[in-house]
Amino acid sequence: MEGPLQSAPSGGISPCIRNKDHKARQAIRIKEIGAALAADGFVTVDEQARALGLSRSSAWAVLKADHKASGLTVPTINRMLSSPELPPRARGTILTYIEEKLAGLYGHNRRQLRRFAAEFDLCNRGHSLFADNVLVATLAWIIVRLVH
């Protein structure tokens, strides 16, 4: 990150600096997905793409972590979480990313967070893919609390 937050003339924190901080925090978390994959032996982009269940170009774009403020999309997150080759460490990092995004740590406003939560919920409704995963059950609880 670029250093401590600076005060704006009004005495508050400058929105530009605050947004840079949020974006940097989000980029760091996304880069941790790649680090988790590398720690588990998935070193090349081809190996990482296979583990994430993404095309090579999509995996490269995700792991580069140079996103606009919106970050990872729900369909991309779902593809990654549904990959049978995704190692537990990377899965945990992705789930932490979701939890932090829903908590507003990446600078999204309440409306954006509700939309993200609703889209995530709609994408997973009726699917038993994650039924046995306690972490996902916890995230579902968080989503419900944020939406209502």
C-alpha positions in Angstrom: 0.0 0.0 0.0 1.1 3.6 -0.5 1.4 4.6 3.1 -0.8 6.0 5.8 -4.1 7.6 4.9 -3.9 11.4 4.7 -6.5 13.9 5.8 -8.4 16.0 3.4 -8.7 19.8 4.0 -12.1 19.2 5.5 -10.5 17.0 8.2 -11.8 13.7 6.8 -9.9 11.2 4.8 -9.6 12.0 1.1 -12.0 9.7 -0.9 -9.3 9.2 -3.6 -6.7 8.0 -1.1 -9.4 5.9 0.7 -10.4 4.3 -2.7 -6.7 3.5 -3.5 -6.4 1.8 -0.1 -9.5 -0.3 -0.7 -8.4 -1.3 -4.2 -4.9 -2.2 -2.9 -6.4 -4.3 -0.2 -8.5 -6.1 -2.7 -5.6 -6.7 -5.1 -3.5 -8.1 -2.3 -6.2 -10.6 -1.4 -6.6 -11.6 -5.0 -2.9 -12.1 -5.4 -3.0 -14.4 -2.4 -5.0 -16.8 -4.5 -2.0 -17.1 -6.9 0.4 -17.4 -3.9 -1.8 -20.2 -2.4 -1.8 -22.1 -5.7 2.0 -21.7 -6.0 2.5 -22.9 -2.5 0.5 -26.1 -3.4 2.7 -26.7 -6.5 0.6 -25.0 -9.2 3.3 -22.7 -10.5 2.6 -22.1 -14.2 -0.3 -20.2 -15.6 -1.6 -23.4 -17.3 -1.5 -25.3 -13.9 -3.1 -22.4 -12.1 -5.8 -22.1 -14.8 -6.6 -25.8 -14.5 -6.8 -25.7 -10.7 -9.1 -22.6 -10.9 -11.3 -24.1 -13.6 -10.7 -21.1 -15.8 -9.3 -20.6 -19.3 -5.6 -19.6 -19.3 -6.4 -16.0 -20.3 -9.1 -15.7 -17.5 -6.7 -17.2 -14.9 -4.0 -14.8 -16.0 -6.4 -11.8 -15.7 -7.6 -12.9 -12.3 -4.2 -13.6 -10.8 -2.7 -10.4 -12.2 -5.2 -8.7 -9.8 -5.4 -5.5 -11.8 -9.1 -5.2 -11.6 -11.4 -2.2 -11.6 -12.9 -1.4 -8.3 -15.5 -4.1 -8.7 -13.0 -7.0 -8.3 -13.9 -10.6 -9.1 -17.3 -11.3 -10.5 -19.7 -13.9 -9.0 -19.6 -16.1 -12.1 -15.8 -16.2 -12.0 -15.9 -16.9 -8.2 -18.4 -19.7 -8.8 -16.3 -21.3 -11.5 -13.2 -21.3 -9.3 -15.1 -22.7 -6.3 -16.6 -25.4 -8.4 -13.3 -26.6 -9.7 -12.5 -30.1 -8.4 -8.8 -29.4 -8.7 -8.9 -26.3 -6.5 -6.6 -26.9 -3.5 -8.0 -26.1 0.0 -5.6 -23.2 0.7 -6.8 -21.4 -2.5 -10.4 -22.2 -1.7 -10.0 -20.7 1.7 -8.5 -17.5 0.2 -11.4 -17.2 -2.2 -13.9 -17.6 0.6 -12.0 -15.0 2.7 -12.2 -12.7 -0.3 -16.0 -13.1 -0.5 -16.4 -12.6 3.2 -14.2 -9.4 3.1 -16.0 -8.1 0.1 -19.4 -8.6 1.7 -18.1 -6.9 4.8 -17.3 -3.8 2.7 -13.6 -3.9 3.1 -13.0 -3.2 -0.5 -14.8 0.1 -0.6 -18.1 -1.0 -2.2 -21.2 0.9 -1.2 -24.2 -0.8 0.4 -26.1 -1.1 -2.9 -23.1 -2.8 -4.7 -22.7 -5.2 -1.8 -26.4 -6.1 -1.8 -26.3 -6.7 -5.6 -23.1 -8.9 -5.2 -24.8 -10.9 -2.4 -28.0 -11.3 -4.3 -26.2 -12.4 -7.4 -24.1 -14.8 -5.4 -27.2 -16.2 -3.8 -29.1 -16.6 -7.1 -26.2 -18.3 -8.8 -26.0 -20.9 -6.0 -29.7 -21.4 -5.3 -30.8 -24.9 -5.9 -27.3 -26.3 -6.3 -26.0 -28.8 -3.9 -22.4 -28.3 -5.0 -21.3 -26.8 -1.7 -23.9 -28.3 0.6 -21.3 -30.1 2.8 -19.0 -27.1 3.1 -19.3 -25.4 6.5 -17.5 -22.3 5.3 -20.0 -21.8 2.5 -22.9 -22.2 4.9 -21.3 -19.5 7.0 -21.0 -17.2 4.0 -24.7 -17.9 3.1 -25.6 -16.7 6.6 -23.6 -13.5 6.1 -25.2 -13.0 2.7 -28.7 -13.3 4.1 -27.9 -10.9 6.9 -26.5 -8.3 4.5 -29.4 -8.5 2.1 -32.1 -8.2 4.7 
